């Protein structure tokens, strides 16, 4: 953690003076980061690389937000304080993560409550109904919903995986086992149809499909779910202008250079301008990209730090995913294994979807790049994800993994 904080401090020292808050906020961030690691239960060892990577990436994210949208930098700094405080407060509960399996339907109920609150009080921004406003604060409930769905699926499939794996043709006889799995698929459909959010719907579905396949090896069920999602997405493209516009811009980004294609075309120009080594920090022009601090942080990284810098950032993300998967492999029970797979899939696919969207592999979505994009709800959710995985890595002192 000391090394990560040192690198983070160096990164933040490059930020333009006056952009961030007073010195005592930085001191508080350092103290909370140390407390997060030092307050782990005695007699155990954990994979401390996970919190270190989270702190390093969030420091880089804060510097990027300060560079791209200075007016948002202090808000991001405040959210980082909240995130670190939350993982410290919830750390003891995460230590007993296996007890969470007993509350699998609580996670479903909590997801439904959040979703209903979004339907009633949610605000539409740029065509997507994703945010709930509390005064001057916007929060995306779906950031918590994605974690709740993982907790539910891991617990449910740990109990029913054997039955579902052997239910070849007798679907009706096993409806009571397969039925609850529709909740994961239905959550994706609801987010796509009600919120018009293709990106988060895709993230939930691929996470659901990954956990289901790992638990049951039932490729037919996974394929059926993907096919139904594809049909629903096709329907959404023809009925929702917001979704159709995203697809059109993806297919023909330069056909609307001064209208809906302006953002993506500017993003491609930024990628091209960066080249291999980049223009240098604060020497590029990523601010020409609309909503660059939320949607196109990866393009800003590629422009000012080059493809080498972008690859280095992706390597840090890959390190987090790999370490969570290693933690899962080392778990003795199916529930913990599936929980680790779900957390790794949620985090990894989120990076893949947004980075792939920026470089044109997929339609661009409103998903944030973990720890780097501006967004308090995303920052909180990803710190909770890493904190839970870190708690799962605990071993008796002297038996820590070398991974």
Backbone torsions as a table, in degrees:
resi	resn	phi	psi	omega
1	UNK	NA	-36.5	179.9
2	UNK	-59.2	-44.5	178.6
3	UNK	-62.5	-42.5	179.5
4	UNK	-63.7	-41.9	178.6
5	UNK	-66.3	-35.8	178.7
6	UNK	-65.4	-45.9	178.2
7	UNK	-64.5	-42.2	178.1
8	UNK	-60.6	-41.0	178.5
9	UNK	-63.7	-39.7	177.3
10	UNK	-63.0	-43.8	179.7
11	UNK	-60.6	-45.6	-177.6
12	UNK	-70.5	-21.9	177.3
13	UNK	-68.3	-17.4	179.4
14	UNK	-84.5	-9.5	-178.4
15	UNK	-69.6	143.3	179.7
16	UNK	-58.1	129.5	-178.2
17	UNK	-55.7	141.7	178.7
18	UNK	87.4	-6.0	-178.5
19	UNK	-77.7	-41.1	-179.1
20	UNK	-94.3	176.9	-178.0
21	UNK	-73.8	-177.2	-178.2
22	UNK	-64.9	168.8	-173.7
23	UNK	-60.4	-32.4	-175.4
24	UNK	-68.4	-22.7	175.3
25	UNK	-69.8	-43.5	176.5
26	UNK	-61.4	-40.4	178.3
27	UNK	-63.6	-38.4	178.0
28	UNK	-65.4	-39.5	177.9
29	UNK	-62.4	-43.1	178.7
30	UNK	-63.4	-44.5	-179.4
31	UNK	-63.3	-42.1	179.7
32	UNK	-67.1	-39.1	179.1
33	UNK	-63.5	-43.2	176.9
34	UNK	-65.3	-42.6	-179.2
35	UNK	-62.4	-36.1	179.0
36	UNK	-55.5	-44.0	-177.4
37	UNK	-82.5	-40.8	-174.2
38	UNK	-72.0	-22.7	-177.8
39	UNK	-87.8	10.8	175.4
40	UNK	-66.7	152.3	-177.8
41	UNK	-56.3	141.4	178.7
42	UNK	-68.0	154.1	179.0
43	UNK	80.6	5.5	179.1
44	UNK	-126.8	158.3	174.3
45	UNK	-125.8	142.2	-179.0
46	UNK	-127.1	170.1	176.1
47	UNK	-79.5	86.1	-174.6
48	UNK	-69.8	-6.0	175.1
49	UNK	-66.7	-28.1	-178.4
50	UNK	-64.4	-55.3	176.4
51	UNK	-62.6	-33.2	179.2
52	UNK	-64.1	-42.9	178.5
53	UNK	-64.8	-40.2	178.9
54	UNK	-62.6	-43.3	179.6
55	UNK	-66.9	-41.3	180.0
56	UNK	-62.8	-47.6	-178.8
57	UNK	-66.4	-38.7	-179.8
58	UNK	-70.1	-30.7	174.2
59	UNK	-65.4	-44.3	176.5
60	UNK	-62.8	-40.6	178.4
61	UNK	-61.8	-41.3	179.1
62	UNK	-63.6	-40.8	177.7
63	UNK	-65.3	-37.7	179.5
64	UNK	-67.7	-42.9	178.6
65	UNK	-63.4	-40.9	177.7
66	UNK	-62.8	-33.2	178.8
67	UNK	-75.2	-41.2	-171.1
68	UNK	-89.5	-40.4	-178.6
69	UNK	-137.7	77.5	-175.4
70	UNK	-53.3	-31.4	-178.5
71	UNK	-67.8	-19.6	-178.9
72	UNK	-97.8	-7.1	-172.0
73	UNK	-62.3	-42.9	-177.9
74	UNK	-68.8	-33.7	175.4
75	UNK	-63.7	-43.1	178.4
76	UNK	-63.5	-37.1	177.7
77	UNK	-63.6	-41.4	178.0
78	UNK	-65.1	-41.0	179.0
79	UNK	-66.1	-32.2	176.4
80	UNK	-66.4	-39.1	174.0
81	UNK	-60.2	-45.7	179.8
82	UNK	-62.2	-43.2	-178.3
83	UNK	-61.5	-46.8	-179.6
84	UNK	-66.1	-38.1	177.9
85	UNK	-64.5	-40.1	-179.1
86	UNK	-65.2	-43.0	-178.1
87	UNK	-68.2	-28.6	175.2
88	UNK	-70.0	-44.4	-179.0
89	UNK	-66.6	-40.7	-176.6
90	UNK	-88.0	-6.1	-179.1
91	UNK	-52.9	-47.5	178.9
92	UNK	-59.9	-36.0	177.8
93	UNK	-68.4	-39.6	179.4
94	UNK	-65.8	-27.5	177.0
95	UNK	-58.7	-31.8	178.5
96	UNK	-102.4	46.9	-172.1
97	UNK	-62.6	-27.1	-179.5
98	UNK	-66.0	-25.2	177.9
99	UNK	-67.8	-19.7	179.9
100	UNK	-65.2	-23.7	-179.8
101	UNK	-62.5	-28.6	-178.3
102	UNK	-71.7	-13.1	-176.6
103	UNK	-112.1	32.7	-173.3
104	UNK	-58.7	-37.4	-179.4
105	UNK	-80.2	-16.5	172.5
106	UNK	-65.8	-38.2	178.9
107	UNK	-65.1	-37.7	177.1
108	UNK	-65.4	-46.0	-179.5
109	UNK	-61.6	-42.8	179.5
110	UNK	-62.8	-38.4	178.0
111	UNK	-64.4	-42.2	179.4
112	UNK	-64.5	-40.7	179.2
113	UNK	-62.8	-46.1	179.2
114	UNK	-62.1	-40.1	-179.4
115	UNK	-66.5	-40.6	178.4
116	UNK	-66.0	-39.5	176.3
117	UNK	-60.9	-37.0	178.9
118	UNK	-67.4	-39.3	178.8
119	UNK	-64.0	-39.5	-174.8
120	UNK	-82.8	-44.8	-171.9
121	UNK	-111.5	-0.7	-175.3
122	UNK	-67.3	154.2	178.1
123	UNK	-115.4	141.4	176.8
124	UNK	-93.8	128.3	176.7
125	UNK	-129.8	123.8	-177.7
126	UNK	57.1	31.7	174.3
127	UNK	93.5	-7.4	-178.7
128	UNK	-115.1	134.7	-179.3
129	UNK	-96.5	91.3	-170.1
130	UNK	-124.7	-18.8	-166.8
131	UNK	-115.8	146.1	168.0
132	UNK	-114.9	134.1	-177.5
133	UNK	-99.6	131.0	170.6
134	UNK	-119.6	92.6	-174.6
135	UNK	65.7	-118.7	179.0
136	UNK	-92.4	3.2	-176.0
137	UNK	-102.4	130.9	171.6
138	UNK	-104.6	137.3	178.1
139	UNK	-135.0	140.9	178.2
140	UNK	-100.0	103.5	-179.9
141	UNK	-59.0	-27.4	-176.2
142	UNK	-64.7	-21.6	177.0
143	UNK	-64.1	-35.9	174.7
144	UNK	-80.5	-35.6	-179.7
145	UNK	-57.4	-39.7	-178.5
146	UNK	-63.5	-34.9	177.0
147	UNK	-73.3	-39.0	179.4
148	UNK	-63.2	-39.6	179.3
149	UNK	-63.8	-39.7	177.4
150	UNK	-63.0	-44.6	179.5
151	UNK	-61.5	-41.3	178.9
152	UNK	-66.4	-50.8	-175.6
153	UNK	-62.2	-41.0	179.8
154	UNK	-61.4	-44.4	-178.7
155	UNK	-69.5	-43.0	-176.5
156	UNK	-68.7	-45.0	-178.3
157	UNK	-72.1	-25.9	174.8
158	UNK	-61.7	-30.3	-179.5
159	UNK	-87.8	-31.2	-169.4
160	UNK	-117.3	3.2	-174.6
161	UNK	-57.1	-42.9	-178.1
162	UNK	-63.0	-42.0	-179.6
163	UNK	-66.0	-46.1	-178.6
164	UNK	-66.4	-36.2	-179.2
165	UNK	-63.7	-29.3	-178.2
166	UNK	-99.9	-1.2	-179.2
167	UNK	-84.8	78.5	-173.5
168	UNK	-73.6	-66.4	-174.7
169	UNK	-112.3	-13.5	-175.9
170	UNK	-90.5	67.9	-177.6
171	UNK	-66.0	-40.9	-177.0
172	UNK	-66.2	-36.4	-178.8
173	UNK	-69.6	-20.9	-177.8
174	UNK	-113.3	21.3	-178.0
175	UNK	-59.9	-34.1	-178.1
176	UNK	-69.8	-20.2	175.6
177	UNK	-89.7	-38.5	-177.7
178	UNK	-79.7	-27.8	-175.7
179	UNK	-54.0	-52.1	-179.3
180	UNK	-60.1	-24.0	177.9
181	UNK	-66.5	-22.9	178.1
182	UNK	-62.3	-19.8	179.4
183	UNK	-62.0	-40.4	178.1
184	UNK	-65.2	-43.9	178.1
185	UNK	-67.8	-41.9	-178.6
186	UNK	-63.7	-35.1	178.1
187	UNK	-61.8	-40.6	177.5
188	UNK	-63.9	-44.5	-179.2
189	UNK	-63.3	-42.4	-177.4
190	UNK	-64.6	-41.7	179.9
191	UNK	-66.2	-36.6	178.9
192	UNK	-69.6	-46.9	-173.6
193	UNK	-77.4	-43.8	-175.1
194	UNK	-84.8	-42.6	-175.6
195	UNK	-94.2	-12.2	-178.5
196	UNK	61.6	31.1	-176.0
197	UNK	-107.9	92.6	-177.6
198	UNK	-66.6	-36.1	-176.1
199	UNK	-67.0	-52.0	-179.2
200	UNK	-67.8	-34.3	176.3
201	UNK	-61.9	-42.6	177.8
202	UNK	-64.8	-41.5	179.2
203	UNK	-60.0	-47.0	179.3
204	UNK	-62.5	-40.4	-176.7
205	UNK	-67.9	-45.9	-177.8
206	UNK	-68.2	-32.4	174.9
207	UNK	-65.8	-46.1	176.9
208	UNK	-58.1	-46.2	-178.8
209	UNK	-64.5	-38.0	-179.7
210	UNK	-65.2	-48.5	179.7
211	UNK	-62.6	-42.6	-178.8
212	UNK	-62.4	-43.8	-178.5
213	UNK	-68.0	-42.9	179.4
214	UNK	-61.1	-36.8	-177.4
215	UNK	-76.8	-36.5	-169.7
216	UNK	-119.8	-19.1	-172.4
217	UNK	59.3	25.2	179.8
218	UNK	-91.9	87.0	-179.4
219	UNK	-68.1	-28.3	-179.0
220	UNK	-65.7	-40.9	179.0
221	UNK	-67.4	-41.6	178.8
222	UNK	-61.7	-44.6	-179.4
223	UNK	-63.9	-39.9	178.2
224	UNK	-62.3	-42.3	178.5
225	UNK	-64.5	-40.5	178.6
226	UNK	-66.0	-38.3	179.5
227	UNK	-65.2	-43.4	178.5
228	UNK	-63.8	-38.9	177.7
229	UNK	-64.2	-41.8	180.0
230	UNK	-61.8	-40.5	177.9
231	UNK	-64.3	-41.5	178.5
232	UNK	-65.7	-40.1	177.9
233	UNK	-63.5	-40.3	177.9
234	UNK	-62.7	-41.4	176.9
235	UNK	-62.6	-42.1	-178.9
236	UNK	-64.2	-36.4	179.5
237	UNK	-60.8	-35.8	-177.5
238	UNK	-88.2	-7.0	-176.6
239	UNK	-120.2	-17.4	-178.6
240	UNK	-120.0	118.6	-177.2
241	UNK	-61.7	-35.4	-178.3
242	UNK	-62.6	-46.0	-179.7
243	UNK	-68.3	-42.9	179.7
244	UNK	-61.3	-38.1	179.3
245	UNK	-64.8	-40.0	178.6
246	UNK	-61.0	-42.9	-179.3
247	UNK	-67.5	-43.3	-179.3
248	UNK	-61.2	-43.3	179.3
249	UNK	-66.0	-36.9	178.0
250	UNK	-63.5	-43.9	-177.2
251	UNK	-74.4	-35.3	-176.1
252	UNK	-135.8	70.2	-172.4
253	UNK	-63.8	-29.3	-176.5
254	UNK	-98.5	8.0	178.0
255	UNK	-79.6	-18.1	-179.8
256	UNK	-130.5	60.2	-169.8
257	UNK	-65.6	-23.1	-178.7
258	UNK	-114.6	12.5	180.0
259	UNK	-129.2	-122.8	-174.4
260	UNK	-69.8	-16.3	178.3
261	UNK	-91.5	2.3	-176.1
262	UNK	-62.9	-44.0	-177.3
263	UNK	-62.1	-49.8	-177.1
264	UNK	-67.8	-38.6	179.8
265	UNK	-65.5	-39.9	176.2
266	UNK	-64.6	-34.5	176.7
267	UNK	-63.7	-41.7	177.7
268	UNK	-66.3	-37.8	177.0
269	UNK	-62.5	-38.7	178.4
270	UNK	-64.8	-42.2	178.3
271	UNK	-60.9	-42.3	-179.1
272	UNK	-69.1	-38.0	-177.9
273	UNK	-65.9	-31.4	-176.7
274	UNK	-70.6	-35.8	-178.6
275	UNK	60.3	-148.6	-176.4
276	UNK	-79.8	-40.0	-172.4
277	UNK	-108.1	-11.9	176.9
278	UNK	85.6	166.8	179.8
279	UNK	-84.1	-19.1	-174.5
280	UNK	106.3	149.8	-177.8
281	UNK	-61.0	127.4	179.0
282	UNK	69.2	14.7	179.0
283	UNK	-110.2	-6.0	176.9
284	UNK	-94.8	-169.4	-179.6
285	UNK	-130.6	49.1	-180.0
286	UNK	-67.3	-15.9	-179.8
287	UNK	-67.3	-10.1	175.4
288	UNK	-71.7	-16.8	-179.2
289	UNK	-85.2	122.3	177.1
290	UNK	-61.8	141.3	178.9
291	UNK	54.4	37.4	-175.2
292	UNK	-64.2	-33.6	-176.5
293	UNK	-71.4	-19.5	179.9
294	UNK	-106.8	-48.0	-173.1
295	UNK	-94.4	-30.8	-168.0
296	UNK	-125.6	33.5	176.7
297	UNK	-59.6	-36.8	-178.5
298	UNK	-64.4	-37.2	177.0
299	UNK	-66.1	-38.6	177.7
300	UNK	-63.3	-40.4	177.7
301	UNK	-62.4	-46.1	-178.4
302	UNK	-64.4	-33.4	-179.8
303	UNK	-72.1	-45.9	-172.5
304	UNK	-91.4	-21.1	179.4
305	UNK	-118.1	0.5	176.8
306	UNK	74.5	176.6	178.8
307	UNK	-67.4	-24.6	174.9
308	UNK	-65.6	-45.0	177.5
309	UNK	-64.4	-41.4	178.4
310	UNK	-63.1	-40.7	178.3
311	UNK	-65.6	-36.3	178.4
312	UNK	-64.3	-40.9	178.3
313	UNK	-65.3	-43.1	177.9
314	UNK	-62.8	-33.1	177.1
315	UNK	-63.9	-39.3	177.0
316	UNK	-63.5	-41.9	176.6
317	UNK	-62.6	-44.0	179.2
318	UNK	-60.8	-36.9	179.6
319	UNK	-62.3	-39.6	178.5
320	UNK	-64.8	-47.5	-179.5
321	UNK	-60.7	-45.6	-178.5
322	UNK	-61.4	-44.8	-178.1
323	UNK	-65.1	-37.2	177.5
324	UNK	-66.6	-39.5	177.9
325	UNK	-65.3	-39.1	176.6
326	UNK	-61.9	-41.3	176.6
327	UNK	-58.5	-41.8	179.1
328	UNK	-63.7	-42.4	179.9
329	UNK	-60.7	-35.0	-176.2
330	UNK	-81.7	-5.6	-178.9
331	UNK	-76.3	142.6	-177.3
332	UNK	-83.1	-15.4	-174.6
333	UNK	-121.2	154.8	-175.5
334	UNK	-65.2	-38.6	-178.8
335	UNK	-58.4	-48.6	-178.6
336	UNK	-65.3	-38.2	177.5
337	UNK	-61.0	-47.1	-178.4
338	UNK	-67.9	-35.2	178.0
339	UNK	-63.3	-43.6	178.8
340	UNK	-64.6	-41.7	177.6
341	UNK	-60.6	-43.3	179.9
342	UNK	-63.5	-42.5	178.9
343	UNK	-65.6	-43.0	179.3
344	UNK	-65.1	-41.0	179.9
345	UNK	-66.1	-43.3	179.0
346	UNK	-59.1	-46.4	-178.3
347	UNK	-69.8	-48.2	-175.5
348	UNK	-65.7	-45.1	-180.0
349	UNK	-67.4	-30.6	177.0
350	UNK	-62.3	-44.4	177.5
351	UNK	-63.9	-44.8	-177.7
352	UNK	-61.8	-43.8	-176.2
353	UNK	-65.7	-45.3	-176.5
354	UNK	-76.9	-41.5	178.9
355	UNK	-66.9	-40.2	176.9
356	UNK	-64.3	-35.3	178.0
357	UNK	-67.1	-38.5	-178.8
358	UNK	-66.5	-39.3	-178.0
359	UNK	-90.1	0.4	172.0
360	UNK	96.2	7.6	178.1
361	UNK	-72.0	-33.9	-178.9
362	UNK	-132.1	165.2	171.4
363	UNK	-61.6	139.8	179.4
364	UNK	-68.2	138.6	179.3
365	UNK	-123.4	173.7	-179.9
366	UNK	-85.4	10.7	178.6
367	UNK	-67.3	142.2	179.6
368	UNK	-91.0	152.8	174.5
369	UNK	-80.7	118.6	-171.8
370	UNK	-51.1	132.6	176.0
371	UNK	71.0	-20.8	-173.5
372	UNK	-101.6	-40.0	-179.5
373	UNK	-74.2	154.7	173.0
374	UNK	-69.6	135.2	177.3
375	UNK	155.7	114.6	-177.4
376	UNK	-69.5	-41.0	-177.9
377	UNK	-65.0	-39.2	177.3
378	UNK	-66.4	-41.5	-179.7
379	UNK	-62.5	-45.3	178.7
380	UNK	-61.6	-48.7	-176.7
381	UNK	-61.5	-41.6	-177.7
382	UNK	-74.0	-31.3	172.6
383	UNK	-66.4	-40.0	176.9
384	UNK	-63.0	-40.5	179.2
385	UNK	-61.2	-49.2	-179.4
386	UNK	-65.5	-39.0	-179.9
387	UNK	-63.5	-40.2	178.3
388	UNK	-65.4	-45.0	178.0
389	UNK	-62.6	-39.0	178.8
390	UNK	-63.1	-40.9	177.3
391	UNK	-63.2	-35.6	-179.9
392	UNK	-68.5	-20.3	-177.3
393	UNK	-82.3	-2.5	-174.0
394	UNK	-61.5	135.9	176.1
395	UNK	-137.7	161.9	173.9
396	UNK	-62.1	141.8	-177.9
397	UNK	-53.2	134.1	-179.6
398	UNK	95.3	-6.5	-178.8
399	UNK	-119.9	20.9	-177.1
400	UNK	-65.6	148.1	179.8
401	UNK	-69.9	149.4	176.1
402	UNK	-91.4	3.2	-178.6
403	UNK	-66.9	NA	NA
